[in-house]
Amino acid sequence: MIQVTIRATEDYDFQGLYDLYRQEQVACQMLNLPNQPLHTWEKRLANIPSNVHSFVALMDTDDDYQIIGNAALTVASSPRRQHTGELIIAVKEEFWRMGVGNQLMQQMIDLADNWLNLQRIELTVYTDNEHAMALYRKFGFNIEGEAKKFAFRNGEFVDAYYMARVKGWQ
């Protein structure tokens, strides 16, 4: 396991997030189209809505840092769903199964439970992403449903699971 620094995402992180999400194995697990232009990320980070809590995982290098992961928790804006957040998480492929996702999840669960008072965290994961599902289960997420032909990826449709962690519910 490698130790990372986790901090809030800043607008100047656009290059690092661009590099993360353009990795083929990361992009194919997300709903973003691959190879989005750099300016798209710059614009996105300049306008992060107040209900989006985004963090980056950093690895120190000799003269700087490298973004190796990202997690974001979006609190529902509907008054009747403000107890709910939607989670996304991504880690650079070369750092998979090294504890980076685990550290990001700890940060997001702490934020949800101890600062935002969220009762429910939801996410969507492709059914073939077994390592991600194992991480989510470790943090109390359960499958609540399955979406057939959820997304189109690499020339074919893929299914996804809806997973959620409900505080105080097993």
NUVORO-496240 format. One record per residue: residue number from 1; x, y, z of N, C-alpha, C in turn; residue in three letters. Coordinates in nm, 4 decimals. Atoms other than C-alpha are relative to their C-alpha. Layout:
BEGIN
+-----+----------+----------+----------+----------+----------+----------+----------+----------+----------+-----+
!   n !       nX !       nY !       nZ !      caX !      caY !      caZ !       cX !       cY !       cZ ! res !
+-----+----------+----------+----------+----------+----------+----------+----------+----------+----------+-----+
! NUM !        X !        Y !        Z !        X !        Y !        Z !        X !        Y !        Z ! Ala !
...
+-----+----------+----------+----------+----------+----------+----------+----------+----------+----------+-----+
//
This chain:
BEGIN
+-----+----------+----------+----------+----------+----------+----------+----------+----------+----------+-----+
!   n !       nX !       nY !       nZ !      caX !      caY !      caZ !       cX !       cY !       cZ ! res !
+-----+----------+----------+----------+----------+----------+----------+----------+----------+----------+-----+
!   1 !   0.0847 !  -0.1187 !   0.0000 !   0.0000 !   0.0000 !   0.0000 !   0.0884 !   0.1240 !   0.0000 ! Met !
!   2 !  -0.0735 !  -0.1258 !   0.0009 !   0.1279 !   0.3440 !  -0.0863 !  -0.0813 !   0.1049 !   0.0737 ! Ile !
!   3 !   0.0657 !  -0.1084 !  -0.0727 !   0.0521 !   0.6479 !   0.1239 !  -0.0113 !   0.1202 !  -0.0926 ! Gln !
!   4 !   0.0220 !  -0.1164 !   0.0852 !  -0.0977 !   0.9430 !  -0.0600 !  -0.0482 !   0.1167 !   0.0847 ! Val !
!   5 !   0.0581 !  -0.1195 !  -0.0594 !  -0.1925 !   1.2969 !   0.0274 !  -0.1325 !   0.0249 !  -0.0698 ! Thr !
!   6 !   0.1309 !  -0.0290 !   0.0584 !  -0.5598 !   1.3730 !  -0.0236 !  -0.0375 !   0.1419 !   0.0390 ! Ile !
!   7 !   0.0420 !  -0.1383 !  -0.0241 !  -0.6780 !   1.7304 !  -0.0607 !  -0.1134 !   0.0345 !  -0.0950 ! Arg !
!   8 !   0.1084 !  -0.0468 !   0.0868 !  -0.9651 !   1.9231 !  -0.2134 !   0.0545 !   0.0315 !  -0.1389 ! Ala !
!   9 !  -0.0360 !  -0.0314 !   0.1380 !  -0.9540 !   1.9585 !  -0.5903 !   0.0024 !   0.1513 !  -0.0182 ! Thr !
!  10 !  -0.0146 !  -0.1429 !   0.0297 !  -0.8339 !   2.3002 !  -0.7056 !  -0.0124 !   0.0217 !  -0.1504 ! Glu !
!  11 !   0.0180 !  -0.0267 !   0.1430 !  -0.8922 !   2.4716 !  -1.0387 !   0.1270 !  -0.0260 !  -0.0804 ! Asp !
!  12 !  -0.1253 !   0.0239 !   0.0722 !  -0.5240 !   2.4304 !  -1.1295 !   0.0323 !  -0.1492 !  -0.0157 ! Tyr !
!  13 !  -0.0209 !   0.1444 !   0.0130 !  -0.5577 !   2.0481 !  -1.1119 !  -0.0454 !  -0.0552 !  -0.1346 ! Asp !
!  14 !   0.0605 !   0.0486 !   0.1247 !  -0.7057 !   2.0320 !  -1.4617 !   0.0935 !  -0.0894 !  -0.0803 ! Phe !
!  15 !  -0.0931 !   0.0830 !   0.0780 !  -0.3904 !   1.8899 !  -1.6257 !   0.0107 !  -0.1404 !   0.0600 ! Gln !
!  16 !  -0.0105 !   0.1302 !  -0.0655 !  -0.3577 !   1.6109 !  -1.3691 !  -0.1252 !  -0.0839 !  -0.0148 ! Gly !
!  17 !   0.1250 !   0.0737 !   0.0184 !  -0.7245 !   1.5166 !  -1.3941 !  -0.0193 !  -0.0401 !  -0.1455 ! Leu !
!  18 !   0.0026 !   0.0333 !   0.1427 !  -0.7056 !   1.5291 !  -1.7723 !   0.0838 !  -0.1255 !  -0.0244 ! Tyr !
!  19 !  -0.0884 !   0.1160 !   0.0172 !  -0.4127 !   1.2846 !  -1.7569 !  -0.0611 !  -0.1265 !   0.0605 ! Asp !
!  20 !   0.0634 !   0.1147 !  -0.0654 !  -0.6019 !   1.0565 !  -1.5160 !  -0.1134 !  -0.0561 !  -0.0844 ! Leu !
!  21 !   0.1213 !   0.0471 !   0.0668 !  -0.9296 !   1.0377 !  -1.7062 !   0.0199 !  -0.0334 !  -0.1476 ! Tyr !
!  22 !  -0.0220 !   0.0394 !   0.1395 !  -0.7737 !   0.9998 !  -2.0496 !   0.0685 !  -0.1357 !  -0.0116 ! Arg !
!  23 !  -0.0534 !   0.1361 !   0.0037 !  -0.6108 !   0.6701 !  -1.9521 !  -0.1094 !  -0.0946 !  -0.0488 ! Gln !
!  24 !   0.1007 !   0.0858 !   0.0624 !  -0.7874 !   0.4038 !  -2.1567 !  -0.0759 !  -0.0851 !   0.1016 ! Glu !
!  25 !   0.0661 !   0.0874 !  -0.0968 !  -0.8585 !   0.1689 !  -1.8645 !  -0.0831 !   0.0774 !   0.1020 ! Gln !
!  26 !   0.0822 !  -0.0842 !  -0.0879 !  -0.9905 !   0.4564 !  -1.6519 !  -0.1219 !   0.0484 !  -0.0775 ! Val !
!  27 !   0.1093 !  -0.0545 !   0.0818 !  -1.1987 !   0.6091 !  -1.9317 !  -0.1080 !  -0.1043 !  -0.0271 ! Ala !
!  28 !   0.1009 !   0.1014 !   0.0331 !  -1.3679 !   0.2777 !  -2.0117 !  -0.0852 !  -0.0390 !   0.1206 ! Cys !
!  29 !   0.0821 !   0.0268 !  -0.1184 !  -1.4993 !   0.2565 !  -1.6530 !  -0.0897 !   0.1186 !   0.0364 ! Gln !
!  30 !   0.0756 !  -0.1219 !  -0.0289 !  -1.6527 !   0.6055 !  -1.6626 !  -0.1001 !   0.0263 !  -0.1130 ! Met !
!  31 !   0.0953 !  -0.0379 !   0.1041 !  -1.9342 !   0.7677 !  -1.8598 !   0.0522 !   0.1112 !  -0.0901 ! Leu !
!  32 !  -0.0579 !  -0.1041 !   0.0854 !  -1.7126 !   1.0447 !  -1.9979 !   0.0443 !  -0.0606 !  -0.1322 ! Asn !
!  33 !  -0.0585 !   0.0444 !   0.1253 !  -1.6153 !   1.0180 !  -2.3593 !   0.1513 !   0.0066 !   0.0129 ! Leu !
!  34 !  -0.1462 !  -0.0040 !  -0.0104 !  -1.2461 !   0.9357 !  -2.3990 !   0.0571 !   0.1201 !  -0.0750 ! Pro !
!  35 !  -0.0769 !  -0.1050 !   0.0675 !  -0.9947 !   1.2010 !  -2.4993 !  -0.0734 !   0.1329 !  -0.0096 ! Asn !
!  36 !   0.0601 !  -0.1330 !  -0.0029 !  -1.1904 !   1.5070 !  -2.3974 !   0.1118 !   0.1034 !  -0.0042 ! Gln !
!  37 !  -0.1045 !  -0.1025 !   0.0084 !  -0.9978 !   1.8260 !  -2.4731 !   0.0379 !   0.0535 !   0.1381 ! Pro !
!  38 !  -0.0510 !  -0.0539 !  -0.1252 !  -0.7857 !   1.9762 !  -2.1972 !  -0.0844 !   0.1172 !   0.0491 ! Leu !
!  39 !   0.0780 !  -0.1174 !  -0.0415 !  -0.9908 !   2.2980 !  -2.1978 !  -0.1332 !  -0.0391 !   0.0638 ! His !
!  40 !   0.1227 !   0.0481 !  -0.0638 !  -1.2987 !   2.0922 !  -2.1026 !   0.0223 !  -0.0186 !   0.1499 ! Thr !
!  41 !  -0.0327 !   0.0198 !  -0.1419 !  -1.1293 !   1.9969 !  -1.7761 !   0.0273 !   0.1330 !   0.0689 ! Trp !
!  42 !  -0.0281 !  -0.1314 !  -0.0575 !  -1.0074 !   2.3501 !  -1.7189 !  -0.1315 !   0.0730 !   0.0315 ! Glu !
!  43 !   0.1298 !  -0.0654 !  -0.0185 !  -1.3618 !   2.4837 !  -1.7627 !  -0.0797 !  -0.0676 !   0.1122 ! Lys !
!  44 !   0.0740 !   0.0749 !  -0.1021 !  -1.5126 !   2.2090 !  -1.5449 !   0.0483 !   0.0364 !   0.1408 ! Arg !
!  45 !  -0.0539 !  -0.0291 !  -0.1330 !  -1.2782 !   2.2842 !  -1.2538 !  -0.0166 !   0.1460 !   0.0392 ! Leu !
!  46 !   0.0220 !  -0.1418 !  -0.0309 !  -1.3314 !   2.6585 !  -1.2807 !  -0.1421 !   0.0249 !   0.0493 ! Ala !
!  47 !   0.1415 !  -0.0175 !  -0.0347 !  -1.7030 !   2.6041 !  -1.2188 !  -0.0553 !  -0.1190 !   0.0782 ! Asn !
!  48 !   0.0489 !   0.1117 !  -0.0803 !  -1.7375 !   2.3291 !  -0.9576 !  -0.1182 !   0.0493 !   0.0841 ! Ile !
!  49 !   0.1161 !  -0.0427 !  -0.0794 !  -2.0884 !   2.3598 !  -0.8097 !   0.0236 !  -0.0211 !   0.1496 ! Pro !
!  50 !  -0.0211 !   0.0066 !  -0.1451 !  -2.1125 !   2.4077 !  -0.4334 !  -0.0457 !  -0.1326 !   0.0603 ! Ser !
!  51 !   0.0446 !   0.1291 !  -0.0527 !  -2.2868 !   2.0710 !  -0.3896 !   0.0910 !  -0.1158 !  -0.0420 ! Asn !
!  52 !  -0.0967 !   0.1015 !   0.0419 !  -1.9897 !   1.8848 !  -0.5427 !   0.1251 !   0.0140 !   0.0861 ! Val !
!  53 !  -0.1183 !   0.0039 !  -0.0862 !  -1.7110 !   1.7859 !  -0.3046 !   0.1008 !  -0.0932 !  -0.0664 ! His !
!  54 !  -0.0958 !   0.0755 !   0.0792 !  -1.4111 !   1.6753 !  -0.5093 !   0.1373 !   0.0021 !   0.0662 ! Ser !
!  55 !  -0.1321 !   0.0150 !  -0.0598 !  -1.0750 !   1.5477 !  -0.3858 !   0.0935 !  -0.0697 !  -0.0971 ! Phe !
!  56 !  -0.1020 !   0.0678 !   0.0785 !  -0.7510 !   1.4392 !  -0.5483 !   0.0943 !  -0.0732 !   0.0940 ! Val !
!  57 !  -0.1045 !   0.0744 !  -0.0699 !  -0.5008 !   1.1790 !  -0.4326 !   0.1315 !   0.0345 !  -0.0676 ! Ala !
!  58 !  -0.1280 !  -0.0461 !   0.0526 !  -0.1455 !   1.3044 !  -0.4734 !   0.1129 !  -0.0905 !   0.0459 ! Leu !
!  59 !  -0.1233 !   0.0693 !  -0.0334 !   0.1833 !   1.1204 !  -0.4858 !   0.1129 !   0.1000 !  -0.0187 ! Met !
!  60 !  -0.1136 !  -0.0913 !   0.0104 !   0.4922 !   1.3265 !  -0.4130 !   0.1023 !  -0.0548 !  -0.0974 ! Asp !
!  61 !  -0.1109 !   0.0342 !   0.0883 !   0.7569 !   1.3257 !  -0.6839 !   0.1185 !   0.0861 !   0.0421 ! Thr !
!  62 !  -0.1216 !  -0.0717 !  -0.0396 !   1.1085 !   1.4700 !  -0.6707 !  -0.0193 !   0.1503 !   0.0074 ! Asp !
!  63 !   0.0100 !  -0.1456 !   0.0043 !   1.0109 !   1.8227 !  -0.7652 !  -0.1437 !   0.0521 !   0.0018 ! Asp !
!  64 !   0.1388 !  -0.0444 !   0.0066 !   0.6308 !   1.8296 !  -0.7613 !  -0.0888 !  -0.1103 !   0.0567 ! Asp !
!  65 !   0.0923 !   0.1055 !  -0.0385 !   0.3302 !   1.6043 !  -0.7142 !  -0.0696 !  -0.0488 !  -0.1262 ! Tyr !
!  66 !   0.0742 !   0.0585 !   0.1111 !   0.1314 !   1.3777 !  -0.9417 !  -0.1377 !  -0.0395 !   0.0508 ! Gln !
!  67 !   0.1357 !   0.0428 !  -0.0339 !  -0.2455 !   1.3323 !  -0.9305 !  -0.0162 !  -0.1437 !  -0.0469 ! Ile !
!  68 !   0.0154 !   0.1413 !   0.0342 !  -0.3070 !   0.9579 !  -0.9161 !  -0.1412 !  -0.0509 !   0.0277 ! Ile !
!  69 !   0.1373 !   0.0409 !  -0.0257 !  -0.6708 !   0.9525 !  -0.8091 !  -0.0903 !   0.1195 !   0.0226 ! Gly !
!  70 !   0.1004 !  -0.1042 !  -0.0171 !  -0.9901 !   1.1511 !  -0.7819 !  -0.1277 !  -0.0647 !   0.0531 ! Asn !
!  71 !   0.1316 !   0.0433 !  -0.0475 !  -1.3147 !   1.1117 !  -0.5918 !  -0.0860 !   0.1238 !   0.0154 ! Ala !
!  72 !   0.0932 !  -0.1118 !  -0.0141 !  -1.6204 !   1.3330 !  -0.5938 !  -0.1316 !  -0.0514 !   0.0560 ! Ala !
!  73 !   0.1280 !   0.0297 !  -0.0614 !  -1.9355 !   1.3313 !  -0.3880 !  -0.0926 !   0.1168 !  -0.0303 ! Leu !
!  74 !   0.0965 !  -0.1030 !   0.0377 !  -2.2309 !   1.5232 !  -0.5304 !  -0.1250 !  -0.0158 !   0.0853 ! Thr !
!  75 !   0.1186 !   0.0022 !  -0.0856 !  -2.5018 !   1.6054 !  -0.2778 !  -0.1208 !   0.0370 !  -0.0859 ! Val !
!  76 !   0.1214 !  -0.0246 !   0.0780 !  -2.8494 !   1.5888 !  -0.4290 !  -0.0534 !   0.1401 !   0.0283 ! Ala !
!  77 !   0.0493 !  -0.1371 !  -0.0152 !  -2.9971 !   1.9341 !  -0.4903 !  -0.1491 !   0.0059 !   0.0332 ! Ser !
!  78 !   0.1426 !   0.0031 !  -0.0327 !  -3.3610 !   1.8301 !  -0.4521 !  -0.0175 !   0.0023 !   0.1518 ! Ser !
!  79 !   0.0183 !  -0.0081 !  -0.1459 !  -3.4829 !   1.9277 !  -0.1027 !  -0.0342 !  -0.1340 !   0.0649 ! Pro !
!  80 !   0.0412 !   0.1278 !  -0.0575 !  -3.6284 !   1.5814 !  -0.0509 !   0.1073 !  -0.1071 !  -0.0111 ! Arg !
!  81 !  -0.1091 !   0.0978 !   0.0164 !  -3.3009 !   1.4093 !  -0.1461 !   0.1335 !   0.0529 !   0.0527 ! Arg !
!  82 !  -0.1251 !  -0.0593 !  -0.0464 !  -3.0441 !   1.6283 !   0.0293 !   0.0728 !  -0.0846 !   0.1038 ! Gln !
!  83 !  -0.0672 !   0.0956 !  -0.0882 !  -2.9612 !   1.3368 !   0.2592 !   0.0812 !  -0.1012 !  -0.0808 ! His !
!  84 !  -0.0596 !   0.0960 !   0.0920 !  -2.8150 !   1.1601 !  -0.0459 !   0.1148 !   0.0629 !  -0.0778 ! Thr !
!  85 !  -0.1104 !  -0.0429 !   0.0842 !  -2.4859 !   1.1871 !  -0.2301 !   0.0309 !  -0.1061 !  -0.1034 ! Gly !
!  86 !  -0.0414 !   0.0924 !   0.1059 !  -2.3629 !   1.0335 !  -0.5532 !   0.1517 !   0.0031 !  -0.0091 ! Glu !
!  87 !  -0.1450 !   0.0131 !  -0.0063 !  -2.0050 !   0.9066 !  -0.5545 !   0.0581 !  -0.0459 !  -0.1326 ! Leu !
!  88 !  -0.0836 !   0.0534 !   0.1076 !  -1.7511 !   0.8680 !  -0.8322 !   0.1418 !  -0.0080 !   0.0534 ! Ile !
!  89 !  -0.1387 !   0.0164 !  -0.0419 !  -1.3953 !   0.7492 !  -0.7898 !   0.0796 !  -0.0552 !  -0.1175 ! Ile !
!  90 !  -0.0880 !   0.0475 !   0.1069 !  -1.1053 !   0.6949 !  -1.0290 !   0.1435 !   0.0022 !   0.0511 ! Ala !
!  91 !  -0.1411 !   0.0108 !  -0.0377 !  -0.7439 !   0.5850 !  -0.9814 !   0.0783 !  -0.0357 !  -0.1255 ! Val !
!  92 !  -0.0859 !   0.0332 !   0.1137 !  -0.4623 !   0.5779 !  -1.2371 !   0.0292 !  -0.1495 !  -0.0002 ! Lys !
!  93 !  -0.0114 !   0.1451 !   0.0137 !  -0.4230 !   0.2264 !  -1.3701 !   0.1241 !  -0.0565 !   0.0689 ! Glu !
!  94 !  -0.1228 !   0.0547 !  -0.0589 !  -0.0635 !   0.1819 !  -1.2533 !  -0.0014 !  -0.0001 !   0.1529 ! Glu !
!  95 !   0.0130 !  -0.0025 !  -0.1457 !  -0.1812 !   0.2451 !  -0.8950 !  -0.1201 !  -0.0808 !   0.0499 ! Phe !
!  96 !   0.1110 !   0.0846 !  -0.0415 !  -0.4755 !   0.0030 !  -0.8947 !   0.0493 !  -0.1039 !   0.1004 ! Trp !
!  97 !  -0.0259 !   0.1017 !  -0.1022 !  -0.4843 !  -0.2357 !  -0.5970 !   0.1228 !   0.0321 !   0.0848 ! Arg !
!  98 !  -0.1096 !  -0.0442 !  -0.0868 !  -0.2264 !  -0.0296 !  -0.4055 !  -0.0522 !   0.0822 !   0.1177 ! Met !
!  99 !   0.0570 !  -0.0685 !  -0.1149 !  -0.4660 !   0.1223 !  -0.1517 !  -0.0435 !   0.1437 !  -0.0247 ! Gly !
! 100 !   0.0380 !  -0.1388 !   0.0297 !  -0.5287 !   0.4555 !  -0.3275 !  -0.1518 !   0.0156 !   0.0056 ! Val !
! 101 !   0.1462 !  -0.0045 !  -0.0037 !  -0.8981 !   0.3837 !  -0.3810 !  -0.0525 !  -0.0115 !   0.1420 ! Gly !
! 102 !   0.0381 !   0.0169 !  -0.1400 !  -0.9252 !   0.2718 !  -0.0196 !   0.0140 !   0.1317 !   0.0766 ! Asn !
! 103 !  -0.0224 !  -0.1269 !  -0.0691 !  -0.7782 !   0.6011 !   0.1056 !  -0.0993 !   0.1072 !  -0.0463 ! Gln !
! 104 !   0.1005 !  -0.0939 !   0.0498 !  -1.0080 !   0.8045 !  -0.1195 !  -0.1377 !  -0.0318 !   0.0581 ! Leu !
! 105 !   0.1296 !   0.0387 !  -0.0568 !  -1.3089 !   0.6053 !   0.0023 !  -0.0097 !   0.0402 !   0.1466 ! Met !
! 106 !   0.0012 !  -0.0409 !  -0.1408 !  -1.2128 !   0.6683 !   0.3655 !  -0.0297 !   0.1491 !   0.0120 ! Gln !
! 107 !   0.0223 !  -0.1447 !  -0.0012 !  -1.2016 !   1.0420 !   0.2919 !  -0.1461 !   0.0327 !  -0.0305 ! Gln !
! 108 !   0.1365 !  -0.0298 !   0.0413 !  -1.5406 !   1.0385 !   0.1202 !  -0.1022 !  -0.0453 !   0.1049 ! Met !
! 109 !   0.0908 !   0.0493 !  -0.1040 !  -1.7104 !   0.8286 !   0.3902 !   0.0054 !   0.0921 !   0.1216 ! Ile !
! 110 !  -0.0131 !  -0.0938 !  -0.1119 !  -1.5719 !   1.0584 !   0.6614 !  -0.0759 !   0.1293 !  -0.0292 ! Asp !
! 111 !   0.0701 !  -0.1223 !   0.0389 !  -1.7005 !   1.3622 !   0.4735 !  -0.1515 !  -0.0198 !   0.0065 ! Leu !
! 112 !   0.1443 !   0.0270 !   0.0047 !  -2.0430 !   1.2060 !   0.4177 !  -0.0593 !  -0.0182 !   0.1394 ! Ala !
! 113 !   0.0545 !   0.0340 !  -0.1319 !  -2.0888 !   1.0761 !   0.7725 !   0.0167 !   0.1105 !   0.1036 ! Asp !
! 114 !  -0.0348 !  -0.0890 !  -0.1108 !  -1.9214 !   1.3385 !   0.9874 !  -0.0113 !   0.1488 !  -0.0293 ! Asn !
! 115 !   0.0058 !  -0.1420 !   0.0349 !  -1.9583 !   1.6651 !   0.7979 !  -0.1253 !   0.0372 !  -0.0780 ! Trp !
! 116 !   0.1174 !  -0.0301 !   0.0823 !  -2.2458 !   1.6429 !   0.5511 !  -0.1272 !  -0.0664 !   0.0523 ! Leu !
! 117 !   0.1126 !   0.0734 !  -0.0569 !  -2.4708 !   1.4126 !   0.7562 !  -0.0824 !  -0.0713 !  -0.1073 ! Asn !
! 118 !   0.0705 !   0.0751 !   0.1038 !  -2.5548 !   1.2111 !   0.4458 !  -0.0417 !  -0.1351 !   0.0561 ! Leu !
! 119 !   0.0524 !   0.1281 !  -0.0450 !  -2.7672 !   0.9064 !   0.5124 !   0.0154 !  -0.1073 !  -0.1070 ! Gln !
! 120 !  -0.0048 !   0.0932 !   0.1127 !  -2.7266 !   0.7499 !   0.1697 !   0.1041 !   0.0481 !  -0.1002 ! Arg !
! 121 !  -0.0960 !  -0.0285 !   0.1067 !  -2.4389 !   0.7350 !  -0.0791 !  -0.0269 !  -0.1001 !  -0.1117 ! Ile !
! 122 !   0.0310 !   0.0838 !   0.1157 !  -2.5152 !   0.6019 !  -0.4266 !   0.1157 !   0.0034 !  -0.0991 ! Glu !
! 123 !  -0.0961 !   0.0031 !   0.1096 !  -2.2928 !   0.4962 !  -0.7137 !  -0.0476 !  -0.0995 !  -0.1041 ! Leu !
! 124 !   0.0269 !   0.0931 !   0.1088 !  -2.3083 !   0.3124 !  -1.0427 !   0.1327 !  -0.0599 !  -0.0416 ! Thr !
! 125 !  -0.1239 !   0.0689 !   0.0368 !  -2.0490 !   0.0525 !  -1.1408 !  -0.0327 !  -0.1045 !  -0.1062 ! Val !
! 126 !   0.0197 !   0.1022 !   0.1026 !  -2.0157 !  -0.1639 !  -1.4502 !   0.0125 !  -0.1383 !   0.0632 ! Tyr !
! 127 !   0.0050 !   0.1331 !  -0.0610 !  -2.0886 !  -0.5281 !  -1.3718 !   0.1296 !  -0.0782 !  -0.0166 ! Thr !
! 128 !  -0.1272 !   0.0708 !   0.0180 !  -1.7464 !  -0.6366 !  -1.4998 !   0.1151 !   0.0619 !   0.0804 ! Asp !
! 129 !  -0.1041 !  -0.0671 !  -0.0785 !  -1.5549 !  -0.4062 !  -1.2614 !   0.0037 !  -0.0601 !   0.1413 ! Asn !
! 130 !   0.0038 !   0.0761 !  -0.1249 !  -1.5061 !  -0.6651 !  -0.9872 !   0.0844 !   0.0620 !   0.1107 ! Glu !
! 131 !  -0.0858 !  -0.0595 !  -0.1030 !  -1.2201 !  -0.4875 !  -0.8082 !  -0.0668 !   0.1218 !   0.0640 ! His !
! 132 !   0.0707 !  -0.1162 !  -0.0550 !  -1.4230 !  -0.1680 !  -0.7706 !  -0.1146 !  -0.0455 !   0.0895 ! Ala !
! 133 !   0.1118 !   0.0484 !  -0.0815 !  -1.7239 !  -0.3635 !  -0.6433 !   0.0492 !  -0.0544 !   0.1337 ! Met !
! 134 !  -0.0561 !   0.0507 !  -0.1259 !  -1.5033 !  -0.5349 !  -0.3835 !   0.0333 !   0.1158 !   0.0939 ! Ala !
! 135 !  -0.0297 !  -0.1182 !  -0.0817 !  -1.3850 !  -0.1933 !  -0.2618 !  -0.1287 !   0.0585 !   0.0577 ! Leu !
! 136 !   0.1257 !  -0.0584 !  -0.0458 !  -1.7398 !  -0.0629 !  -0.2415 !  -0.0653 !  -0.0865 !   0.1085 ! Tyr !
! 137 !   0.0574 !   0.0897 !  -0.1012 !  -1.8598 !  -0.3705 !  -0.0508 !   0.0741 !   0.0140 !   0.1333 ! Arg !
! 138 !  -0.0814 !  -0.0169 !  -0.1214 !  -1.5731 !  -0.3229 !   0.1959 !  -0.0486 !   0.1186 !   0.0829 ! Lys !
! 139 !   0.0480 !  -0.1202 !  -0.0678 !  -1.7230 !   0.0175 !   0.2802 !  -0.1517 !  -0.0005 !   0.0211 ! Phe !
! 140 !   0.1409 !   0.0125 !  -0.0348 !  -2.0773 !  -0.1127 !   0.3235 !  -0.0988 !   0.0236 !  -0.1123 ! Gly !
! 141 !   0.0909 !  -0.0177 !   0.1132 !  -2.2206 !  -0.0643 !  -0.0255 !  -0.0603 !  -0.1350 !  -0.0386 ! Phe !
! 142 !   0.0702 !   0.1192 !   0.0462 !  -2.4768 !  -0.3162 !  -0.1492 !  -0.0629 !   0.0271 !  -0.1357 ! Asn !
! 143 !   0.0666 !  -0.0114 !   0.1296 !  -2.6194 !  -0.3834 !  -0.4931 !  -0.1497 !   0.0155 !   0.0243 ! Ile !
! 144 !   0.1441 !  -0.0233 !  -0.0130 !  -2.9708 !  -0.2420 !  -0.5161 !  -0.0756 !  -0.0293 !  -0.1297 ! Glu !
! 145 !   0.0669 !   0.0272 !   0.1264 !  -3.0415 !  -0.3065 !  -0.8817 !   0.1008 !  -0.0144 !  -0.1120 ! Gly !
! 146 !  -0.0855 !   0.0183 !   0.1167 !  -2.9036 !  -0.3838 !  -1.2247 !  -0.0643 !   0.0687 !  -0.1197 ! Glu !
! 147 !   0.0466 !  -0.0674 !   0.1211 !  -2.9328 !  -0.1776 !  -1.5413 !   0.0587 !  -0.0722 !  -0.1211 ! Ala !
! 148 !  -0.0437 !   0.0679 !   0.1223 !  -2.9161 !  -0.3749 !  -1.8648 !   0.0296 !   0.1040 !  -0.1077 ! Lys !
! 149 !  -0.0417 !  -0.0915 !   0.1073 !  -2.7419 !  -0.2059 !  -2.1576 !   0.0091 !   0.1437 !   0.0529 ! Lys !
! 150 !  -0.0105 !  -0.1294 !  -0.0676 !  -2.6563 !   0.0832 !  -1.9247 !   0.0782 !   0.1017 !  -0.0817 ! Phe !
! 151 !  -0.0857 !  -0.0925 !   0.0749 !  -2.3835 !   0.2329 !  -2.1445 !   0.0604 !  -0.0723 !  -0.1192 ! Ala !
! 152 !  -0.0656 !   0.0522 !   0.1195 !  -2.2100 !   0.1871 !  -2.4761 !   0.1491 !   0.0243 !   0.0155 ! Phe !
! 153 !  -0.1434 !  -0.0091 !  -0.0245 !  -1.8376 !   0.1128 !  -2.4413 !   0.0739 !  -0.0933 !  -0.0949 ! Arg !
! 154 !  -0.0839 !   0.0805 !   0.0893 !  -1.5803 !  -0.0078 !  -2.6910 !  -0.0819 !  -0.0850 !  -0.0974 ! Asn !
! 155 !   0.0772 !   0.0668 !   0.1038 !  -1.8429 !  -0.1002 !  -2.9490 !  -0.1086 !  -0.0942 !   0.0475 ! Gly !
! 156 !   0.1061 !   0.0881 !  -0.0485 !  -2.0834 !  -0.2875 !  -2.7218 !  -0.0647 !   0.0584 !   0.1252 ! Glu !
! 157 !   0.0705 !  -0.0446 !  -0.1194 !  -2.3387 !  -0.2314 !  -2.4502 !   0.0519 !  -0.0752 !   0.1220 ! Phe !
! 158 !  -0.0411 !   0.0611 !  -0.1261 !  -2.2426 !  -0.2977 !  -2.0889 !  -0.1078 !   0.0260 !   0.1047 ! Val !
! 159 !   0.0949 !  -0.0116 !  -0.1097 !  -2.4586 !  -0.3560 !  -1.7841 !   0.0676 !   0.0678 !   0.1187 ! Asp !
! 160 !  -0.0531 !  -0.0647 !  -0.1203 !  -2.4188 !  -0.1741 !  -1.4536 !  -0.0864 !  -0.0361 !   0.1196 ! Ala !
! 161 !   0.0720 !   0.0153 !  -0.1259 !  -2.5144 !  -0.2183 !  -1.0920 !  -0.0194 !   0.1367 !   0.0630 ! Tyr !
! 162 !   0.0224 !  -0.1135 !  -0.0883 !  -2.6709 !   0.0486 !  -0.8784 !   0.0349 !  -0.0496 !   0.1400 ! Tyr !
! 163 !  -0.0404 !   0.0376 !  -0.1349 !  -2.5023 !   0.0296 !  -0.5391 !  -0.0238 !   0.1189 !   0.0924 ! Met !
! 164 !   0.0197 !  -0.1070 !  -0.0976 !  -2.5700 !   0.2262 !  -0.2229 !   0.0482 !  -0.0456 !   0.1368 ! Ala !
! 165 !  -0.0335 !   0.0188 !  -0.1419 !  -2.4487 !   0.2604 !   0.1330 !  -0.0987 !   0.0860 !   0.0772 ! Arg !
! 166 !   0.0999 !  -0.0710 !  -0.0789 !  -2.7278 !   0.3527 !   0.3709 !   0.0465 !  -0.0035 !   0.1452 ! Val !
! 167 !  -0.0508 !  -0.0106 !  -0.1368 !  -2.6111 !   0.4756 !   0.7100 !  -0.0949 !  -0.0702 !   0.0972 ! Lys !
! 168 !   0.0799 !   0.0718 !  -0.0984 !  -2.7292 !   0.2452 !   0.9877 !  -0.0783 !  -0.1170 !  -0.0554 ! Gly !
! 169 !   0.0743 !   0.1089 !   0.0648 !  -2.8567 !  -0.0175 !   0.7434 !   0.0994 !  -0.1021 !  -0.0525 ! Trp !
! 170 !  -0.0900 !   0.1049 !   0.0501 !  -2.6869 !  -0.3476 !   0.6698 !  -0.0697 !  -0.0881 !  -0.0939 ! Gln !
+-----+----------+----------+----------+----------+----------+----------+----------+----------+----------+-----+
//
